Amino acid sequence: MLEGVNVALGVTGSIAAVKTVELAHELRRQGATVRGVMTGSAQGIIHPWAVEFATDNDVVTEITGSVEHVDLCGYDGWADVLLIAPATANTVGKIAGAVDDTPVTTCATTALGADTPVVIAPAMHEPMYDHPGVLEAIDTVAEWGVDFVDPRIEEGKAKIASEEAIVSDVARAAGDRPLAGQHVVVTSGATSEAIDPVRVITNRSSGKMGRAVAQACYVRGADVTLVHDGPDVPYATVRPVESAAEMLAATREACADADTLVSVAAISDYTVEASDEKLRSGQELTLALEPTPKLIDEIRAEYPELPIVGFKTETSGDEGAMIEQARRTLERAGLAFVIANDASVMGSETTCALLVHADDAARYEGTKAGLGGEIADSIAAMLGIGSTDS
């Protein structure tokens, strides 16, 4: 996600600075090169040696005659993005007032003047975060184009956002955002059909592929709606659903103002009339299964002009047969393209898939995150708005 991206990581004097080592590691795991910049207060919480270890680079702890701030964040500077995480109320206020009395605020002023992207992840006690002056400072800085990663409000604290949220926003800030202004709806994971209040019929889908597509579209600038039976994620507005009927209803509503639908979910093909009471075990039981409506057919009928990307899962292992089945789905529902894969990849981090268009098919083998990026770039190309390597 961050391959080839240089991140200047500013660390300020919040107790959340103890998370800096793991954040730096995660940025590097995603492909970034990281250099640390620390305030004096931050050095009282985490030693610069720890940040040096985590980034594998020297740490800036003071601005000297070497003008480190210009080297990092100035015109033609080293950094592709300045990330300040954690950012205290004090630091946000200083950035809003162009006060440069720490290495981090000096880098921020330099970056803003040089149009280097800036991402800020605040962390402080909740009453400080609710202070009118702090909120005004955040609004002021946001109006300058700075991206804020919203904190998690828990236990009276505005806790620093998750690593996933921060990394996603850094990637979004550093990239070209070819999907900016686009609303992408993604369905993901399995659905469940209730047999009784305890038991359900479901399938093996983990939702990893759908979440990867949603994150990749977000990184490329899209506003993303994720329809799934799964956790909240920081890169999308989540519409929680459980059954196939609920997924269809939520998707239909979300597509009212969508620019693209990516139908990744492994939606139940059959449903059953549920019992109001728990069925007792040990008895012979026959379930009368009824087919569920095909989501892409229903959405196509209601939104005939909406570009739809479909997924087709098979078990044959025969790529020729998979392409043939994918093209049948593509033609039946008028899809933009179809991703065909084998059921064996369900639940894994890696995948092997075929991106099937009307006239050609391309093979992909690698991580689901990587395939998510390929799909997002294909959507951007389909919409005629370019692509990115982010």
C-alpha positions in Angstrom: 0.0 0.0 0.0 2.9 2.4 0.7 5.6 0.9 -1.6 8.1 3.6 -2.4 6.5 6.3 -0.1 8.8 8.3 2.2 7.0 9.2 5.5 8.4 11.8 8.0 6.8 10.7 11.3 6.4 13.5 13.8 6.0 12.4 17.4 4.7 14.8 20.1 4.2 14.6 23.8 1.1 12.5 24.2 1.2 9.2 26.1 0.1 7.7 22.9 3.7 8.1 21.8 4.3 4.7 23.3 2.6 3.3 20.2 5.1 4.9 17.9 7.3 1.8 17.5 4.5 -0.3 16.4 3.1 2.4 14.1 6.5 2.8 12.5 6.8 -0.9 12.0 3.4 -1.1 10.4 4.3 1.8 8.0 7.4 -0.1 7.0 5.5 -3.4 6.6 3.3 -1.6 4.1 6.3 -0.6 2.1 7.1 2.9 3.4 10.5 4.3 4.4 10.2 6.2 7.6 12.2 9.0 9.4 11.3 10.2 12.8 11.0 13.7 14.1 10.4 14.3 17.9 9.5 17.1 20.2 11.3 17.4 23.5 8.2 16.3 25.3 7.9 13.2 23.2 11.5 12.3 24.2 10.3 12.2 27.8 7.8 9.5 26.9 9.7 7.4 24.3 13.5 7.4 23.8 14.8 8.5 20.4 16.7 5.3 20.3 13.5 3.4 20.2 12.3 5.5 17.2 15.6 5.0 15.5 15.3 1.3 16.0 11.7 1.2 14.7 12.5 3.4 11.6 16.1 2.2 10.9 17.0 5.8 10.4 18.5 8.7 12.4 15.9 10.7 14.4 15.6 14.5 14.2 15.4 15.8 17.8 16.4 19.4 17.1 16.6 21.8 14.2 20.3 22.7 13.5 22.3 24.4 10.9 21.6 21.4 8.7 18.0 22.8 8.3 16.5 19.3 8.8 12.9 20.6 8.3 13.7 21.8 4.8 15.6 18.6 4.0 12.6 16.6 5.1 9.5 18.7 4.1 10.6 21.6 2.0 10.5 22.1 -1.8 11.9 18.9 -3.3 12.2 17.5 0.3 12.7 13.9 1.1 9.2 13.3 2.5 6.2 12.4 0.4 4.0 12.9 3.4 4.4 14.3 6.9 2.5 12.2 9.5 2.1 13.6 13.0 1.1 10.8 15.2 0.3 11.3 18.0 -0.5 15.0 17.8 -1.3 16.9 21.0 -3.8 19.8 21.4 -0.7 22.0 21.9 0.8 20.9 18.6 -2.4 21.3 16.6 -2.9 24.8 18.0 0.7 25.8 17.2 0.4 24.5 13.6 -2.8 26.5 13.2 -0.9 29.6 14.4 2.3 28.9 12.4 4.2 28.7 15.7 7.5 26.9 15.1 9.1 26.1 18.5 9.6 22.3 18.1 11.1 20.2 15.3 7.6 18.8 14.6 5.8 22.2 14.3 8.7 23.5 12.2 8.4 20.6 9.8 4.6 21.1 9.7 5.0 24.8 8.7 7.6 23.9 6.1 5.4 21.1 4.7 2.3 23.3 4.4 4.3 26.0 2.7 5.8 23.5 0.2 2.5 21.7 -0.4 3.8 18.4 1.1 0.8 16.4 2.2 0.3 16.4 6.0 -1.7 13.8 8.0 -2.5 14.4 11.7 -3.6 11.8 14.2 -4.7 13.6 17.4 -4.5 12.0 20.8 -5.5 13.8 24.1 -8.1 13.7 26.9 -11.6 14.1 25.6 -12.3 17.5 27.3 -9.2 18.9 25.5 -10.5 17.5 22.2 -13.8 19.2 22.9 -12.2 22.6 23.7 -13.6 25.3 21.3 -10.1 26.5 20.5 -8.8 23.0 19.7 -11.8 22.4 17.5 -11.3 25.7 15.8 -7.6 24.9 15.2 -8.5 21.5 13.7 -11.0 23.1 11.4 -8.5 25.8 10.4 -5.8 23.3 9.6 -8.2 21.0 7.8 -9.3 23.8 5.5 -5.6 24.1 4.4 -5.9 20.5 3.1 -4.5 18.6 6.1 -6.0 15.2 6.6 -7.1 14.4 10.2 -7.4 10.8 11.3 -10.3 10.9 13.8 -9.4 9.6 17.3 -11.4 6.8 19.1 -13.4 8.3 21.9 -13.2 5.9 24.8 -13.0 6.1 28.6 -13.0 9.9 28.5 -10.1 10.0 26.1 -9.6 10.9 22.5 -7.3 7.9 21.8 -5.1 7.8 18.8 -6.7 6.1 15.8 -5.8 2.5 14.9 -2.8 1.7 12.8 -5.1 0.5 10.0 -6.8 3.9 10.0 -3.6 5.9 10.1 -1.9 3.8 7.4 -5.0 4.1 5.1 -5.0 7.9 5.4 -1.3 8.2 4.9 -1.6 6.1 1.7 -4.6 8.2 0.6 -2.7 11.5 1.2 0.4 10.2 -0.6 -1.4 8.9 -3.7 -3.0 10.5 -6.7 -6.6 9.8 -5.6 -8.0 9.0 -9.1 -11.3 8.0 -7.5 -11.7 11.3 -5.7 -15.4 12.4 -5.8 -16.6 8.9 -6.6 -18.9 6.9 -4.4 -18.1 3.2 -4.5 -20.3 0.6 -2.8 -18.8 -2.7 -1.9 -20.6 -5.8 -0.6 -18.4 -8.2 1.4 -18.2 -11.4 3.3 -20.8 -14.1 4.0 -24.5 -13.6 4.7 -26.5 -15.8 7.2 -30.0 -17.2 6.9 -31.6 -18.0 10.3 -33.0 -21.4 10.9 -34.1 -20.6 14.4 -33.0 -18.0 17.0 -29.7 -19.9 17.5 -28.8 -21.6 14.2 -28.0 -20.2 10.7 -27.0 -21.3 7.3 -23.9 -19.5 6.0 -20.7 -20.1 4.0 -16.9 -19.9 4.4 -16.4 -16.4 3.1 -14.2 -14.3 5.5 -14.8 -10.9 4.0 -11.1 -10.2 3.6 -11.3 -9.7 -0.2 -14.2 -7.2 0.1 -12.5 -5.2 2.8 -9.3 -5.1 0.7 -11.3 -3.7 -2.2 -13.0 -1.1 0.0 -9.7 0.0 1.5 -8.0 0.2 -1.9 -10.8 2.4 -3.3 -10.6 4.6 -0.2 -6.8 5.0 -0.6 -7.5 6.1 -4.2 -9.8 8.9 -3.0 -13.3 7.3 -3.1 -16.0 7.7 -0.6 -16.8 4.0 0.2 -19.8 2.3 1.6 -19.2 -1.2 2.8 -22.2 -3.5 3.1 -21.3 -6.5 5.2 -21.9 -8.6 8.4 -18.6 -7.6 9.9 -16.7 -5.0 12.0 -16.6 -1.3 11.6 -13.6 -0.2 9.5 -12.0 3.2 9.3 -12.0 3.5 5.5 -15.7 3.1 4.8 -19.2 3.9 6.0 -20.4 0.5 7.1 -24.0 -0.7 6.5 -24.4 -3.8 8.8 -26.5 -6.6 7.5 -26.9 -10.3 8.2 -29.2 -12.0 5.7 -29.3 -11.9 1.9 -32.5 -9.9 2.0 -30.9 -7.3 4.3 -27.9 -7.1 2.1 -30.0 -6.5 -1.0 -32.1 -3.8 0.7 -29.0 -2.0 2.1 -27.2 -2.2 -1.2 -30.2 -1.0 -3.2 -30.4 2.1 -0.9 -26.6 2.7 -1.0 -26.5 2.6 -4.8 -29.0 5.4 -5.1 -26.1 7.9 -5.4 -23.3 5.4 -6.2 -20.8 5.6 -9.1 -19.8 2.0 -9.0 -20.9 -1.2 -7.2 -18.4 -4.0 -6.5 -20.3 -7.1 -5.5 -17.7 -9.2 -3.6 -20.0 -10.8 -1.0 -20.7 -14.5 -1.0 -24.4 -14.1 -0.7 -26.6 -17.0 0.4 -28.2 -18.6 -2.6 -30.9 -20.1 -0.4 -33.0 -19.0 2.6 -35.4 -20.8 4.8 -38.5 -19.9 6.9 -37.1 -19.5 10.4 -38.6 -21.0 13.5 -39.5 -18.5 16.2 -38.3 -20.9 18.8 -35.2 -23.0 19.1 -35.5 -26.3 17.4 -34.7 -29.2 19.7 -31.6 -31.3 18.8 -31.8 -35.0 18.2 -34.9 -34.9 16.0 -35.0 -35.5 12.3 -35.4 -32.3 10.5 -36.0 -31.4 6.8 -35.4 -27.8 5.7 -37.3 -26.4 2.8 -34.8 -24.1 1.0 -36.0 -21.3 -1.2 -33.7 -19.4 -3.6 -32.8 -15.9 -2.9 -32.9 -13.1 -5.5 -29.6 -12.5 -7.3 -28.3 -9.2 -6.0 -26.5 -8.0 -9.2 -29.6 -8.8 -11.2 -31.9 -6.8 -8.9 -29.5 -3.9 -8.7 -29.1 -3.9 -12.5 -32.8 -3.8 -13.0 -33.2 -0.8 -10.7 -30.0 1.0 -11.8 -29.5 0.1 -15.5 -26.6 2.6 -16.0 -24.6 1.8 -12.9 -21.2 0.2 -13.5 -21.1 -3.1 -11.6 -18.1 -5.3 -10.9 -18.9 -8.9 -10.1 -17.2 -11.8 -8.4 -17.6 -15.4 -9.5 -16.4 -18.3 -7.3 -16.0 -21.8 -8.7 -14.6 -25.1 -7.5 -13.4 -26.7 -10.7 -9.9 -25.3 -10.7 -10.1 -25.1 -14.5 -9.3 -21.5 -15.5 -10.9 -21.9 -18.9 -14.2 -23.0 -17.3 -13.9 -20.2 -14.8 -13.5 -17.6 -17.6 -16.5 -19.1 -19.4 -18.7 -18.9 -16.3 -17.5 -15.3 -15.5 -18.4 -14.2 -19.1 -21.8 -15.7 -18.8 -22.4 -13.6 -15.6 -20.9 -10.5 -17.2 -23.2 -10.8 -20.2 -26.3 -11.7 -18.3 -26.1 -8.7 -15.9 -24.2 -6.2 -18.1 -21.2 -6.1 -15.8 -18.1 -3.9 -16.3 -15.9 -6.9 -15.5 -15.8 -10.0 -13.3 -13.2 -11.4 -11.0 -13.2 -15.2 -11.1 -11.5 -17.2 -8.4 -11.5 -20.6 -6.8 -13.3 -21.4 -3.5 -10.0 -22.6 -2.1 -8.9 -19.0 -1.4 -11.7 -18.3 1.1 -10.2 -17.2 4.4 -6.6 -16.9 3.2 -4.5 -13.7 2.9 -3.5 -14.6 -0.7 -5.4 -15.3 -3.8 -5.3 -16.4 -7.4 -7.9 -14.7 -9.6 -8.8 -13.8 -13.2 -9.9 -10.3 -14.1 -12.3 -11.1 -16.9 -13.5 -8.5 -19.3 -15.6 -8.9 -22.4 -12.6 -9.4 -24.7 -9.7 -10.5 -22.5 -8.8 -11.9 -19.1 -5.7 -11.1 -16.9 -4.4 -13.5 -14.3 -3.5 -12.2 -10.8 -1.6 -14.1 -8.1 -0.6 -12.5 -4.8 -2.2 -10.9 -1.7 -5.8 -10.0 -1.5 -4.7 -6.4 -0.7 -2.8 -6.4 -4.0 -5.8 -7.7 -5.9 -7.9 -5.0 -4.2 -5.5 -2.4 -5.7 -5.8 -4.0 -9.1 -9.6 -3.8 -8.9 -9.6 -0.2 -7.8 -7.2 0.8 -10.6 -9.4 -1.0 -13.1 -12.4 0.9 -11.8 -10.6 4.2 -12.2 -9.6 3.2 -15.8 -13.2 2.1 -16.5 -14.5 5.4 -15.3 -11.9 7.2 -17.4 -10.1 8.9 -14.6 -6.6 7.3 -14.6 -4.9 5.0 -12.1 -2.3 5.1 -9.3 0.5 3.0 -8.0 -0.4 3.7 -4.3 
